[in-house]
Amino acid sequence: MGPLEYKAIRERLGLTQAALAVALDVSRKTINQREQGGTITREAAMALELLELRRPRPVRKSENRKA
């Protein structure tokens, strides 16, 4: 995962760098460094992707209909 994808996922989650830092138990400086081209370990990428997978998805009208 590269810095642009890392930042894009954070933004899709609607999180600030500070909020993501809290969620991942790292410093905001660490998040900033990752987004600016710093090292993103496999574990860091997986943690971010797990947050994205766990976020609530909005229910579409078509999915809310009863058959």
Contacts in CASP RR format, 6 or more apart in sequence:
PFRMAT RR
TARGET T0000
AUTHOR 0000-0000-0000
METHOD contacts of the structure
MODEL  1
MGPLEYKAIRERLGLTQAALAVALDVSRKTINQREQGGTITREAAMALEL
LELRRPRPVRKSENRKA
1 40 0 8 1.000
1 45 0 8 1.000
1 48 0 8 1.000
1 49 0 8 1.000
2 37 0 8 1.000
2 40 0 8 1.000
3 34 0 8 1.000
3 35 0 8 1.000
3 36 0 8 1.000
3 37 0 8 1.000
3 38 0 8 1.000
3 40 0 8 1.000
6 34 0 8 1.000
6 35 0 8 1.000
6 40 0 8 1.000
6 45 0 8 1.000
6 48 0 8 1.000
7 35 0 8 1.000
9 48 0 8 1.000
9 49 0 8 1.000
9 51 0 8 1.000
9 52 0 8 1.000
10 17 0 8 1.000
10 20 0 8 1.000
10 31 0 8 1.000
10 35 0 8 1.000
10 48 0 8 1.000
12 52 0 8 1.000
13 20 0 8 1.000
13 51 0 8 1.000
13 52 0 8 1.000
13 55 0 8 1.000
15 23 0 8 1.000
17 28 0 8 1.000
17 31 0 8 1.000
17 32 0 8 1.000
17 35 0 8 1.000
18 28 0 8 1.000
18 31 0 8 1.000
20 31 0 8 1.000
20 48 0 8 1.000
20 51 0 8 1.000
21 27 0 8 1.000
21 28 0 8 1.000
21 30 0 8 1.000
21 31 0 8 1.000
23 51 0 8 1.000
24 31 0 8 1.000
24 44 0 8 1.000
24 47 0 8 1.000
24 48 0 8 1.000
24 51 0 8 1.000
34 40 0 8 1.000
34 44 0 8 1.000
END
